[in-house]
C-alpha cells in the first residue's frame, strides 16, 4: 500500500485547483467526493450529498425569485433529500432539515415541501441501493433494569468525546495550513492517511465495514477499539483540514460505535456474574446515536437515524436516554459549539463569513437596569421605549439576568397585584447563554438556531465579565447580507476596472 501516498500526492494538485468548480457546480463536488472517498479519505458520503441538495435548493430559489424565507425552505428540502439519499433514511433527513437547517424559522408551511423532498431522496436511494438497512444487526433485548444507568454512563463518555471531536474539527478547518503551497495540502493529508492505514487499515475510508463488524459482535479487543478512536479522529481532522471532500457524519458514527463497543466490553467483564447485560453491539448502537447527536446538535435526527439504519425499535429507549444526557452535558461544558457537517456555502464564502465577528453586529444594550428596580418600573420603561429586552446589571456592570415581556407576564400570573413592586433581580432569567465580541458571528448564529434563541447578551472575557452589548438574530442576518453584498460589489468594481484587465 505505499503507492497510496504517491497517488494522493498526484491528486493533491488536482483537488486544490478545483475549488471554483466544486463551489459552482454540484456535480463537481460529488466527483471530488467520490475521488476522495475512493482514495481512502477518512470522511463520509453524506456531507457532499447534503451540500449538493442545499445548492440545488438555492439555485431553484434564485431561478424562481422567491423570498428569503421560501429560499431557506427549498434549501432545507434539498438537505433533507441529500441526507435521505446518503443514508437511505428519509425520516432522519426530514428531521435534520427541521432541526439544523430551518431551526427557529421552521413553520408549518415548510413541512410538506421538506417531507416530499425526503421521500423522493429516500425513494431514489432505495431504487439504486435497495431497501435493506445500512447495517444488519442481531436482535436486541432488554436483559436487566440495571442497563439504563450503564447507558447513561455511555452518554457521559460520548459527550466528552464529542467535545474533543467538535473542537478538533472547528480548529482544523480547510485552509488552516495557509502557509503551505495549495497543491501540497491534500498530498500531505493523503500521505498521513496512507501511512497510518498500513498500521490500522480499519480507519481507512468511510469505515462502514468496521462499524458493521462491531455491530455483528466481531471480536475487537477493547485495547484495539480505544486505539482506533484517536487514530480515526486524527485522520478525519487531517482529511478535512487538508482539502479532501466528504462528510463528518460517518466518522462520528465510527467513533461512537468504537466507544460504545469498548464500553460494552469493559462493563460486561466488570459486571460478569453480578448482572446480565446486553452484548457490546447494543452499546455500539447507542454510542453511535449519542456521538452523532452531540456533534450535529440534532438529537432527534440522531435517534431517528439510528432507527432507520438498524430498523430496531427496542434500541430507541436506551438511545434516547444516552442522547438526552449527552446533549445536556455538552451544552454545559461546550455551550458555544455549533453543528458540524453542513457546509452549504462555498469555501471562499465560508472563510469570508468566518471573518465576521460578534462585535461587527452587536448593538449597545437597549435598556440596562439595576437588580433592585421594580418590575413595574421596568415594564413601563419597556413599553415607553417599545423595546423587547432589559439587561439586569449590578454596580460592577456584571450581567445578572435578562428580562422580557414574557417574564413580566409570568410574574403577573404568579404574584397577582403584588407583581409591580417585585425587584427585577428576583424575577429575571438568570441562566443565560452569552457570547464574546471576538467570537465568530456565524457560530453565534448557529447557536441561536439550535437553541431557539432570538438574542444573546455580549460580555467581555475574564473572571468578572461585563456587559458590552446585545446580539440579535435579525441583526446578524442583516450584517451578513450587507457584507456579502459589499464583497460582490467590490469584485464587480475590480472586474470593471480597466487597470485590472490583462491580455
N, C-alpha and C positions, 0 to 999 in steps of 0.2 A: 503493500500500500504506500510506499514512499512517493510513488508517482503522483499521488493525490495533491501533495504540496505544490508540485510543478504545475499541475492542471489549474489549481486555484490561483497561482501566480500569473498564469497566462490569462485567466478570466478576469483578474483584478482590474486591469486597464479597461477592459470591455464594460464591466459593471459601472465603473466610476464615470465613464464618458457617456452614459445613457441617462443621466438624471432628468434631463428635459423630456425625453421620450417617456420615462416612467411616470412623470407627473402629468403629461398632457394626454397620453394615450393609455387607457386602462389595459388594453391588451399587451402593451409593452411591459407594464408592471407584472402582469400574470406571467409573461415569458421570463422575466428576470427571476420571479419567484420560483418558477419551475426549474430554471437552471440552478438557483441557489440551493433549493431543497434536494434536487437530484445530485448535486455535488457534495451533499452531506452537511449543509449549514444546520446548526442546532436551533432551528426555528420551526414554525408550523405553517400549514397551508391556509388557515382560516383568516389570518390578518389581511393578506392581499385580496381575498375574495370579498371581505367586508369593505375594504377601501375601494375596490372597484365598484361595488354596489353603491357606495356613497357618491363616488364620482359620477356614475350614470344618473343617479337621482338628481345631483346638482346640475348636470348637463340638461336633463329633461326640464328641470325647473327654469333654467335660463332660456331654453327654447320656447317654453310656453309663457314666459314672462309673468310668472306668478309671484305672489307676495313672499316676503321673507319667511313668514310662518308656514306657508304652503311648501316653500322650498325645503325647509327643515323636515317636514313630514315626508317628502319624497326622498330625502337623503336617509331618513330613518327607515323607510321602506326598503331602500337599497341595501342598507346594513343588515336588516332582518333577512332579506333574501340571500345575502352573501354568507351570513353565519349559518343559515338553514342549509345551504348547499355545501358549505365547508365541512359541517359535522353531520349532515343528514338529520338535522334536529330543528324542525320548523317552530315548535313551541318555544324552545330556548331562543331561537332567532328573533321571534316577536318580542319576547320579554327583554332581550338585550336592547332592542330599539327603544322600548319604553323606558328602561332604567337608565341607560347610558347616553343614548343619542338625544332623546327628547327630554328626559329629566322632568323638571318642573314645567316645561312647556307642553307636556302631554295633555291632550284634550280628547274628548270622545270622538271627535270627527276624524282623528288620526287612526283610530282602531281598525276600521275596515280596510284602509289602504295598507297598513302595516301587516295585518293578518293575511291579506290576499298575496302580498309580495312574499311573505314567509312560506305560504302554501306552495306558491309557484316554485320558489327556490328548493323547498323540500321535495316537490314532485320531480323536478329536474334531476336532483341528486339520486332519488330512488330509481328513476328511469335509467340513469347511467351507471350507478354503483350497486343497485339492488336495495331491497327494503330491510335487510338484516341490520341489526345494531352494529355500531363500530367495534364493540368488544363483546365477546361471548364469555359469560360468567357462570360459575357454579351457583346453584340456588343458595340464597341467603335466608337465615332464620335466626330469630332472637333466642339465645340459649340461656340467658340469665339477666335478671334485673340489674345486676352489678355492671352490666356493659355500658349503661348510659354515662356514669362518671368516667369510664375509660374513654368514651368518645369525646366527652368534654375536655379531657386531658389532651387528646389529639388536637382539638380545636385550639388549645393554648399554644401548642408547638407550631401548628400551622400558621397562626398569626405572627409568631416570631420569625419564621422562615419567610413569610410574605413581606415583612418589613425589610429584610435583607434583599430579597428579590426585587422589590419595587424600588428601593433606594439605589441598587446597582444599575437597574435599567435607566432610571432617571439621571443618574450621574454619568452614564456612558452612552449618551445618545449618539446617533450618527453625526459625524463631523467633529467628534470630540478630539480626534487626532489631527487638528488643523495644521500643525507644523509639518506633517508628513506629506509627501507627494500623493496626489489623488489616486494614482494607479496603484500605489503600494499598500493602501489600507486594506482592501479586500484580499490582497495577496498575503499580507501578514496574518489576517484573520484565518484565511484558508490554511496557511502553514501550521498555525497553532492547533486548529481543529484536526488536521491530518495527523499531526504527531501524537496528540492525546488519544485519537481514535485507535492508534496502534496499540495502546495500552488498555484502553477501556472502550472497545467497539460498541458497547451498549449505549454510549452517549452520542453516537453519530446520528445525524439526521433528525427527523421528526420524533422518533422514539416510540411509535405506536407498537412496534413488535415487542419492545421491552416492557411496555405497560401491559400488553396482553399477557406476557409471560408472568408478570407479577399477579395479575388478576386470575390467572389459571393456577396459581399456587405453585409455580415452578420454583424450585429451591434456589433462593438467593440468600447468602449469609447476611446477617444484619450488618456485619462489618463492611461487606461489599456495597450494600444499599447506602450506608452512611458515607461511603466514599463517592458513590455516584452522585449524591446530592450536590456537593460543592463543585464537582467537576462539570456536571451538566449546567449548573447555574453559571459558572465561569465561561463555558463555551457559548451559552446563549448570549451573554453580555458581549463577548468578543464578536460573535456573528452579527449581532445587532449594531454594535458600535462601528464596525469596520465596513458597513455598507451593504451587507448581504440582505436580501429581501425575503421577508417571511413574517409570520405572526408570533405573538408571545403567549397565546393561549395553550398551545400544545406543550411547550416547556413547563408551564405551570402545572398542567395535568401530570407530566412526568415527575416533577418534583414532589407533588402531592402524593402520587402513588408510591414513590420510593420512601417518603417519610412515613406514610401510613403502614406500608408493609413492614418496615423496620420496627416501628412502634408496636405493631401487632405481634411480631415475633418476641420482642423483649417482654411485653406484658404477659404474653402467653406462657413463656417459660417461667416468669416470676410468679404467676398465679397457678401454675400447674399443680393439680391436686387440691387446690383450695376452692376454685370456682371454674365452671366451664364457660368459655367464651368463644366467640366466632373465630374463624381462621383468619390469617393475615390479609387475604383478599378483601374481606369486608372493611378492614381499616384502610386498605389502599384506596377503595372506592370513596370512603368518607374523606380521606386526605385529599383526594383529587378535587372534590367539591369545595372543601374549606379553603384550599390554597387558591383555587381559581376565583372564588368569591372575594377573597381579600385583595388579590392583585387587580381585579377588574372593578372592585367596589360594586359588584352586581350580584347580591346573594340569591335573589330569585332566579336569575339566569343560570347561576352555577348549579342550583338544586335541580332545576328542570333539565338542564343539560345532562346531569348525571343520570336522571331517569331515562332520558331519550337514548343516551349512549348504552345503558345497561338493560333497559326495559324491565327493571326490577323495582317494584313498588315498595317492598319491605325495607329497603335500604334508605328510603327517604326520611323516615323519622330520625335515625341516628345522624344522617347528613344535616337535617335541619338543626339539630342540637349543636353539632360541631360548628356549622356555618354561622349560626347566630352568635355563639360565644366568640368565635374568632374575629368576626366583623366588629363586635363591640370592643374587644381588646385592641384591635388595630386602630380604631377611632380614638382610643385613649392614649396610645403611645405614639401614634403617627397621624395626627389629625390633619396635617397639611398635604397628605398624599392625594393623588389624582388617579383615575383609571388608566391602566396601560392596555395597549393592544388595539387602539383605534387611532389611525393616522390618516384622516381624510384630506388633510392639506398636503400639498407637495412639499418637498424637503426645504426649498427656499422659503416658503411661507411659514413652515414650522420654525425655522431659525429666526425669521423676522418677528413672528408673534412671540417667540420666546424671549426676545429682547425687550418687550414691553414689560414694565414693572407696575406694581400696585400704585406706586407714587404717581405714575402717569395718569391714573384715572380716579384716584380718591378725591373726595371733596372735603372741605372743612367740616367739623362737627356741626350739624344744623342746629342742635339745641343741647346745651350742656347744663345739667342741674346738679346741685349737691344732694346727698342722700337724705338730708333732713327736710328737704322741701316736701310739701304735702302733695298727695295725688291730685287733689282738686286744683291746686295752682298749676301743676304740670299739664293736666288735661286742658285747662283754659289756655295755656300758652301754645299747646299743640294745635288747638282749634283756631286761635287767632293767627298763628303763623302758617296754618294749613300744612303742617309737617306730620310725618308719619312716625318719627323716631326721636326719642330723647335719650341721650347718653348720661348715665349717672356716674359722676366723677367726684372723688374726695378732694381734700385740700391739697394733696400732693399730685394732683392731676392723674391719679391712677384710676383706671376703669373699674367700677364696681358692678355695673349692670346696664341693662338696656330696657327701655320702656316703650311699648307700642300701644295703640288704642285697644288691641285685644287684651293686653294686660289690665288696662283700666276697666274694661267691661267685666273681666273676671273678678276684679276686686269689688266691683259694684254688686255682683251676684253673691259674693262671699260675705261682705261686711254690711251690706244694705246701706242705710242712711249714714253710717259712720265712715264710709269709704273716703269721704272728702278729706278728712284730717289724717289719714294713714300716711306715715312717712314713705316717700317713694323708695328709699333704700331697703325697706322691708318687703316690698312687693315687686320690684323689678326682676327681670330674668337675669340671674347671676351666672348660670352655666353657659358661658359664651364661647363661640368659635371666633378667633381673631386671626388677623394676618399682619405681616410686617411690610413696610413700604418697599423693601428691596426684593420681595418675593415676585415670582413670575405672575403676570396678570392672567395668563391662560390657566395656570394651575389654580388660581383663586376662582376663576370662572367654573372650572370643573368641580371644585369643592362645593360651590353653590348648587350646581346641577345635581350632584349625587346626594346632597343633604337636604335639598328642597328649600334653600335659603335665598332670600332676595337681597340681603345686605350683610356686610361683615365690618365690624369696627377695625380700624387700623391702629396698631400700637407700636411703640418703639421696642427694640430688643433690650434685654437686660433683666436684672433681678426685680426692678420696680418699673414695669412697662407703663408708659404714659400714653394717653390718647392723642393721636395725631390727626385722625380724620375718619371718614366713613366711606366704604366701598359699596356701590350699588350695582346690581346686575345690569340694569338698563344703561348705566354709565359705562360699564365695561364694553358692552356691545357697541355703543356709540364710538368710544375711543378706538376700538379695533377696526371698525368700518372706516373711520376717518384716516387711521394710519395706513390701512391697505390702499385707500383711495389716493392718499398722498404718495405712496410708493409707486402706484401705477402711473400717476401724473408725472412723477419725476422721471420714470423710464420713458414715458412718451415724449417729454421735452428733450431728453438726451438723444432719442432716436430721430427727432425732427431737427436737431441742431446740425447744420452742415459741417461744423468742425468735427463732429463725431463720425461722419460718414467716411469710410475708407474704400478705396478701389482695389 
